[in-house]
């Protein structure tokens, strides 16, 4: 089925129009150009804008990787962004993008849908289209998320941590002292997970300056010493844990338990529908960090998947 939609490659001249549509569609702020472009030198941006006549109907934050058009590789997820389009229009969107990408010499598309909890309104038309395209599931990470209106109680191990924190005189504050938190975060990720933060201190400070109400830092201390902290992204209906860091003291004093008890309550009071701890998997979901998953489940988190699909651009939905 030929598409009547026009596909246009994104350029900086269209930044205001792009950002305006992201806000109109209530898409996560991660798709605003001020966030996407902070590390633009690392990725070959190939983002697309789709028009029905003169009306912008969808965006595709994308990069090119080999002979594949890919949901932007600098983001955890990011399928087609739209303002509640009907299924017929979504099918046109997939067909139009396939025609455009094939003309550019690409042969496949790697597609990472936005997990359903990040939608303020049902929007899984893309999953139906992927089924029609016989897309294959290439990766599946699993997160732990809490529905804040019906959240479960903490497990006994987490409540035990709260008692320790109370005895230690734990204090939780929200501030912007990323200078204090980042060395602790780097040590936590390096020593416990053999990893490093995706963002440098300079990058997170830049992003915080651009999105001061969306990127929040909470720190937990005891006896005047900071022992745990987390960075929370406010993403539509979701409070997402971007980073967690702690010291040996913080872990032994139960400061992480006190921290998340406070932050979860705070986000619920702010009207968030979900609290998402993020994934506990590696290698495309084929390796589970059981200890990390156990910790998140202790706070009441349960599974939400982050999927990656691949399909041939030669296919069309008729």
C-alpha positions, 0 to 999 in steps of 0.5 A: 500500500503506497503511503500519502505521507511525506518523509523529511530528514530532520535538520537543526532548522526544524528544532523548534517544530520538532520540540513543539511536537514532542510536547504536543504529543506528551512524549518523554522530554528525552526526545527534545533536541536539547536532550538528544543532541548533547552527545550528537557527535557520537551518533549519525543522526537520521531522525525523520519527520512525517507530514500529511500535507502540511501537518506534522503527524509523527517523528522518528528519533533515529540513527543509522547503524551499518545498513540499518535505520535504528531507533536512536542509539543514544536513547534507551527506547524511542519508536514513532512519536505521535499524537494519538494517531489511528491504526491506519495512519500508523500503518502509513507511517511504517510504510512511508519510512520503509520507502524512504529508508530503502531509497537511501540504501538501507535494508532493515530497521531496528525499532525500540518501542516506548514502554507502555508505562511512559504513555499517558494514553494507550498507544501500541499501534506500532506493536500491531504494525510490527506483527504485520511486518513479521518483525523479530524480537532481538532484545528484551530487557526487564525493568522493575516498576511500581504502580504508585496508586496500588504499590505493595509493601516493602519486603522484610529485608528492605524494612530491615534496612529502614530500621537501620537507617532510622537508628543511624539518623538518616537524612534525605535531601533534594539538591543539585550537588552533582559534584558530591554524588558523581564520584560515589556513582562512578565508584559504585558502578565501577566496583560493583558492576564494572561499568561507568555512567553514560553521562560525564559530570559535565554532561549531566550538569548541562542536561540539568541546566536545560531540564531543571524540573525533569532531572532531580538529585536526592542524597541520603546521609548519616552523621553528616556523611553522604552515603547514597544518592539517586538521579530521578528523571521525571518522564511524563507519568513516570519517575525513572531512576537514572542512576543509583550510587552508594558507599560501603557506609551507606549500604551498611546503614540502610541509606538506600532503603531510606532513600527510596522510601522517601523518593517513592513517597515524594513521587507519589505525592507529586502525582506520578503514576509509575516509579521505574527502577530501570532494567537489571539485564545485560547483553540484550536481556540474555544476562540477568543481574539477579541481585539488582533485580532482587533489590528492586523487587524488594521495594515493590517493583515488578516487571516491565519489558524494554524490547528491541525489534528488527524487520526488513524494510522491503516489507510493506503492510497492505 
